[in-house]
Amino acid sequence: MKAITYTTTSTENIAGISNRTHVNNPIGYAYETDTHFVHFYGKNVRWWTISNGITVTEQKTGSLENWVRKTFGAQHIKPMLSEPGVVNKCVWRPGLFFQDDTFKAFNFTAKEMRLSSQSIKLLIERLDELFVYIEPNQSSFGTYSHKTRELLILASTEVENFWNVYMSLSSVPKQNGRTYTTNDYVKLAQHLHLKEYKFALQAYEGIAPIIPFSNWDSLSPTKSLDWYDSYNKTKHDRNSNFSEATLLNCIKAVVANLVMFSVMYSPHALYDQSNTFSSLVNQHFELELINMDPTKFYLPLIDTQGHVPTLLAFDSHSRYKPFVANVVGI
């Protein structure tokens, strides 16, 4: 069952929604079941949410593409890479919204997420403590000390922990029986969509947003990840590379953990939990997804058996079928 995505330019008299719904939800997604056509509206800002709350169905007649053109003014129609109801294990994409769906699809436990969030909470608290003594700005980014070195090592080690989970999940063998290196890890950048995550520091408007994996490149897998390169240098030779443990590298390393957590558990788990972790993240960081490709998103597969034949907008979450997770090859 193939799905498509497109730009929506109109909304044709659908009961229950405004004729201007497409204005704030300009991305459309659709597929067909045995009996119905299914359409989801989606946004193209912040986290590119695909809304189950404005799902539209109609009994099949003609082709899916003709239906989306007629009903939603579809333009720029493209095929999606994943079939409806299929996700890549532990690789969050827009389309997975509810935490319970994500838990079941990725098969992780609340304990696993709690341990991860607790580790990152401690890193943010240490960064916050540094900000008490060093006001973060362009002039202070190069500041370094034993405290910044300590945080850089802790944060980078935690990122490595995330990376190793994915290497193990994909059954990537260790070269010569040794540990993984950045030659292995850099392959994660594409498969996990790491370059799409941009974080801004809430209280410091003069600081440019942080995209910790933006320059990661397989041609130079260590040096192109500047904060990680600095971590390696100052960890193995403090006397010669103490100055690599800068405040800016600490910020990037902590933000890299936020990226990895978002990929594994979803941004909703990062921001929408009712605990001190989410409160701390909301206080300090704002996430935006950039350079997104909707063809790589996920769509829920809904049960349309016995559903009404007429054109109807409704909340489809109660009709979701369980997601099926594939393991991503690295």
Beta strands, then each sheet from edge to edge (+ up, - down):
strand 1: 3-7
strand 2: 27-32
strand 3: 36-42
strand 4: 50-59
strand 5: 75-79
strand 6: 86-88
strand 7: 197-201
strand 8: 285-289
strand 9: 312-314
strand 10: 324-326
sheet 1: 5+ 1- 2+ 3- 4+ 9-
sheet 2: 6+ 10+
sheet 3: 7+ 8-
end
